[in-house]
């Protein structure tokens, strides 16, 4: 269940990297990384 979610999140992060709020994305990504750890 974690693999597909990770792929989806990764795709979204890639598209948003060039987009609007990098700060908000960073917080979201940090939370994800913390959970993964």
C-alpha distance matrix in Angstrom:
0.0 3.8 5.7 6.2 6.8 9.0 10.8 11.5 12.8 14.7 16.4 17.4 18.8 20.8 22.3 23.2 24.6 27.7 27.6 28.6 27.4 26.4 27.0 24.5 21.9 22.8 22.3 18.8 17.9 19.6 17.6 14.3 16.0 17.3 14.0 12.8 16.2
3.8 0.0 3.8 5.8 5.3 6.1 8.8 10.1 10.5 12.1 14.4 15.5 16.2 18.2 20.2 20.9 21.9 25.2 25.3 26.3 24.9 23.5 24.0 21.8 19.0 19.6 19.2 15.9 14.6 16.2 14.5 11.0 12.4 13.9 10.9 9.4 12.9
5.7 3.8 0.0 3.8 5.5 5.2 6.4 8.8 10.0 10.6 12.6 14.5 15.3 16.6 18.8 20.1 20.9 24.0 24.6 26.0 25.0 23.5 24.6 22.7 19.5 20.1 20.5 17.2 15.4 17.4 16.5 12.7 13.6 15.9 13.5 11.2 14.5
6.2 5.8 3.8 0.0 3.8 5.4 5.2 6.3 8.7 9.9 10.8 12.5 14.3 15.5 17.0 18.5 19.9 22.7 22.9 24.5 23.9 22.9 24.2 22.1 18.9 20.2 20.7 17.2 15.9 18.5 17.4 13.8 15.5 17.9 15.5 13.8 17.4
6.8 5.3 5.5 3.8 0.0 3.8 5.4 5.2 6.2 8.5 10.0 10.7 12.2 14.3 15.6 16.4 18.0 21.0 20.9 22.0 21.0 20.1 21.1 18.7 15.8 17.2 17.3 13.7 12.8 15.4 14.1 10.7 12.9 15.2 12.8 11.8 15.6
9.0 6.1 5.2 5.4 3.8 0.0 3.8 5.4 5.1 6.0 8.6 9.9 10.3 12.2 14.3 15.2 16.0 19.3 19.7 21.0 19.9 18.4 19.5 17.7 14.4 15.2 15.8 12.5 10.7 13.3 12.7 9.0 10.4 13.3 11.6 9.9 13.5
10.8 8.8 6.4 5.2 5.4 3.8 0.0 3.8 5.5 5.0 6.2 8.7 9.8 10.6 12.5 14.2 15.2 18.0 18.7 20.6 20.1 18.8 20.6 19.0 15.5 16.7 17.9 14.8 12.9 16.0 15.9 12.4 13.6 16.8 15.4 13.5 16.8
11.5 10.1 8.8 6.3 5.2 5.4 3.8 0.0 3.8 5.4 5.2 6.3 8.7 10.0 10.9 12.4 14.2 16.8 16.7 18.4 18.1 17.4 19.3 17.2 14.0 16.0 17.0 13.5 12.6 16.0 15.6 12.5 14.6 17.5 16.1 15.0 18.6
12.8 10.5 10.0 8.7 6.2 5.1 5.5 3.8 0.0 3.8 5.4 5.1 6.1 8.6 10.0 10.4 11.9 15.0 14.9 16.1 15.2 14.2 15.8 13.7 10.4 12.3 13.2 9.9 8.8 12.3 12.1 9.3 11.5 14.5 13.6 12.9 16.3
14.7 12.1 10.6 9.9 8.5 6.0 5.0 5.4 3.8 0.0 3.8 5.4 5.1 6.2 8.7 9.9 10.3 13.4 14.3 16.1 15.6 13.9 16.0 14.8 11.1 12.3 14.2 11.5 9.3 12.8 13.6 10.7 11.8 15.3 15.0 13.5 16.5
16.4 14.4 12.6 10.8 10.0 8.6 6.2 5.2 5.4 3.8 0.0 3.8 5.5 5.2 6.4 8.7 9.9 12.2 12.9 15.2 15.6 14.6 17.2 15.9 12.4 14.4 16.5 13.8 12.3 16.0 16.7 14.0 15.4 18.9 18.4 17.2 20.2
17.4 15.5 14.5 12.5 10.7 9.9 8.7 6.3 5.1 5.4 3.8 0.0 3.8 5.4 5.2 6.1 8.4 10.7 10.4 12.2 12.4 12.0 14.5 12.8 9.7 12.3 14.1 11.4 10.9 14.7 15.2 13.2 15.2 18.3 18.0 17.5 20.6
18.8 16.2 15.3 14.3 12.2 10.3 9.8 8.7 6.1 5.1 5.5 3.8 0.0 3.8 5.5 5.1 5.8 9.1 9.5 11.1 10.6 9.2 11.7 10.8 7.2 9.2 11.6 9.6 8.3 12.0 13.3 11.7 13.0 16.3 16.7 16.2 18.8
20.8 18.2 16.6 15.5 14.3 12.2 10.6 10.0 8.6 6.2 5.2 5.4 3.8 0.0 3.8 5.5 5.2 7.6 9.2 11.9 12.4 10.8 14.0 13.8 10.3 11.9 14.9 13.2 11.5 15.0 16.8 14.9 15.7 19.2 19.7 18.7 21.1
22.3 20.2 18.8 17.0 15.6 14.3 12.5 10.9 10.0 8.7 6.4 5.2 5.5 3.8 0.0 3.8 5.5 6.3 6.9 9.9 11.4 11.0 14.4 13.9 11.0 13.4 16.2 14.4 13.7 17.2 18.7 17.1 18.5 21.8 22.1 21.4 24.1
23.2 20.9 20.1 18.5 16.4 15.2 14.2 12.4 10.4 9.9 8.7 6.1 5.1 5.5 3.8 0.0 3.8 5.3 4.5 6.6 7.6 7.5 10.8 10.3 7.9 10.6 13.2 12.0 11.8 15.2 16.7 15.8 17.4 20.3 21.0 20.9 23.3
24.6 21.9 20.9 19.9 18.0 16.0 15.2 14.2 11.9 10.3 9.9 8.4 5.8 5.2 5.5 3.8 0.0 3.8 5.5 7.7 8.2 6.5 10.1 10.9 8.2 9.7 13.1 12.6 11.6 14.5 16.8 16.0 16.8 19.9 21.1 20.7 22.7
27.7 25.2 24.0 22.7 21.0 19.3 18.0 16.8 15.0 13.4 12.2 10.7 9.1 7.6 6.3 5.3 3.8 0.0 3.8 7.0 9.0 8.4 12.2 13.2 11.3 13.0 16.2 15.9 15.3 18.2 20.4 19.8 20.6 23.6 24.9 24.5 26.5
27.6 25.3 24.6 22.9 20.9 19.7 18.7 16.7 14.9 14.3 12.9 10.4 9.5 9.2 6.9 4.5 5.5 3.8 0.0 3.7 6.7 7.6 11.2 11.4 10.2 12.8 15.4 15.0 15.2 18.2 19.9 19.6 21.0 23.8 24.8 24.9 27.1
28.6 26.3 26.0 24.5 22.0 21.0 20.6 18.4 16.1 16.1 15.2 12.2 11.1 11.9 9.9 6.6 7.7 7.0 3.7 0.0 3.8 6.3 9.1 9.2 9.3 11.9 13.9 14.0 15.0 17.6 19.1 19.5 21.1 23.4 24.5 25.2 27.2
27.4 24.9 25.0 23.9 21.0 19.9 20.1 18.1 15.2 15.6 15.6 12.4 10.6 12.4 11.4 7.6 8.2 9.0 6.7 3.8 0.0 3.8 5.5 5.6 6.4 8.7 10.4 11.0 12.4 14.4 16.0 16.9 18.4 20.3 21.8 22.8 24.5
26.4 23.5 23.5 22.9 20.1 18.4 18.8 17.4 14.2 13.9 14.6 12.0 9.2 10.8 11.0 7.5 6.5 8.4 7.6 6.3 3.8 0.0 3.8 5.6 5.0 6.0 8.8 9.8 10.2 12.0 14.3 15.0 15.9 18.1 19.9 20.5 22.0
27.0 24.0 24.6 24.2 21.1 19.5 20.6 19.3 15.8 16.0 17.2 14.5 11.7 14.0 14.4 10.8 10.1 12.2 11.2 9.1 5.5 3.8 0.0 3.8 5.4 5.0 6.5 8.8 9.8 10.6 12.7 14.4 15.2 16.6 18.7 20.0 21.0
24.5 21.8 22.7 22.1 18.7 17.7 19.0 17.2 13.7 14.8 15.9 12.8 10.8 13.8 13.9 10.3 10.9 13.2 11.4 9.2 5.6 5.6 3.8 0.0 3.8 5.4 5.3 6.4 8.7 9.9 10.9 12.6 14.3 15.6 17.0 18.6 20.2
21.9 19.0 19.5 18.9 15.8 14.4 15.5 14.0 10.4 11.1 12.4 9.7 7.2 10.3 11.0 7.9 8.2 11.3 10.2 9.3 6.4 5.0 5.4 3.8 0.0 3.8 5.4 5.0 6.0 8.4 9.9 10.5 12.1 14.1 15.4 16.3 18.2
22.8 19.6 20.1 20.2 17.2 15.2 16.7 16.0 12.3 12.3 14.4 12.3 9.2 11.9 13.4 10.6 9.7 13.0 12.8 11.9 8.7 6.0 5.0 5.4 3.8 0.0 3.8 5.4 5.0 6.0 8.6 9.8 10.3 12.1 14.2 15.1 16.2
22.3 19.2 20.5 20.7 17.3 15.8 17.9 17.0 13.2 14.2 16.5 14.1 11.6 14.9 16.2 13.2 13.1 16.2 15.4 13.9 10.4 8.8 6.5 5.3 5.4 3.8 0.0 3.8 5.4 5.0 6.3 8.7 9.9 10.6 12.5 14.3 15.3
18.8 15.9 17.2 17.2 13.7 12.5 14.8 13.5 9.9 11.5 13.8 11.4 9.6 13.2 14.4 12.0 12.6 15.9 15.0 14.0 11.0 9.8 8.8 6.4 5.0 5.4 3.8 0.0 3.8 5.4 5.2 6.3 8.7 10.0 10.9 12.5 14.4
17.9 14.6 15.4 15.9 12.8 10.7 12.9 12.6 8.8 9.3 12.3 10.9 8.3 11.5 13.7 11.8 11.6 15.3 15.2 15.0 12.4 10.2 9.8 8.7 6.0 5.0 5.4 3.8 0.0 3.8 5.4 5.0 6.1 8.5 9.9 10.4 12.2
19.6 16.2 17.4 18.5 15.4 13.3 16.0 16.0 12.3 12.8 16.0 14.7 12.0 15.0 17.2 15.2 14.5 18.2 18.2 17.6 14.4 12.0 10.6 9.9 8.4 6.0 5.0 5.4 3.8 0.0 3.8 5.4 5.1 6.1 8.7 9.8 10.5
17.6 14.5 16.5 17.4 14.1 12.7 15.9 15.6 12.1 13.6 16.7 15.2 13.3 16.8 18.7 16.7 16.8 20.4 19.9 19.1 16.0 14.3 12.7 10.9 9.9 8.6 6.3 5.2 5.4 3.8 0.0 3.8 5.4 5.1 6.3 8.7 9.9
14.3 11.0 12.7 13.8 10.7 9.0 12.4 12.5 9.3 10.7 14.0 13.2 11.7 14.9 17.1 15.8 16.0 19.8 19.6 19.5 16.9 15.0 14.4 12.6 10.5 9.8 8.7 6.3 5.0 5.4 3.8 0.0 3.8 5.4 5.2 6.2 8.7
16.0 12.4 13.6 15.5 12.9 10.4 13.6 14.6 11.5 11.8 15.4 15.2 13.0 15.7 18.5 17.4 16.8 20.6 21.0 21.1 18.4 15.9 15.2 14.3 12.1 10.3 9.9 8.7 6.1 5.1 5.4 3.8 0.0 3.8 5.4 5.0 6.1
17.3 13.9 15.9 17.9 15.2 13.3 16.8 17.5 14.5 15.3 18.9 18.3 16.3 19.2 21.8 20.3 19.9 23.6 23.8 23.4 20.3 18.1 16.6 15.6 14.1 12.1 10.6 10.0 8.5 6.1 5.1 5.4 3.8 0.0 3.8 5.4 5.2
14.0 10.9 13.5 15.5 12.8 11.6 15.4 16.1 13.6 15.0 18.4 18.0 16.7 19.7 22.1 21.0 21.1 24.9 24.8 24.5 21.8 19.9 18.7 17.0 15.4 14.2 12.5 10.9 9.9 8.7 6.3 5.2 5.4 3.8 0.0 3.8 5.4
12.8 9.4 11.2 13.8 11.8 9.9 13.5 15.0 12.9 13.5 17.2 17.5 16.2 18.7 21.4 20.9 20.7 24.5 24.9 25.2 22.8 20.5 20.0 18.6 16.3 15.1 14.3 12.5 10.4 9.8 8.7 6.2 5.0 5.4 3.8 0.0 3.8
16.2 12.9 14.5 17.4 15.6 13.5 16.8 18.6 16.3 16.5 20.2 20.6 18.8 21.1 24.1 23.3 22.7 26.5 27.1 27.2 24.5 22.0 21.0 20.2 18.2 16.2 15.3 14.4 12.2 10.5 9.9 8.7 6.1 5.2 5.4 3.8 0.0
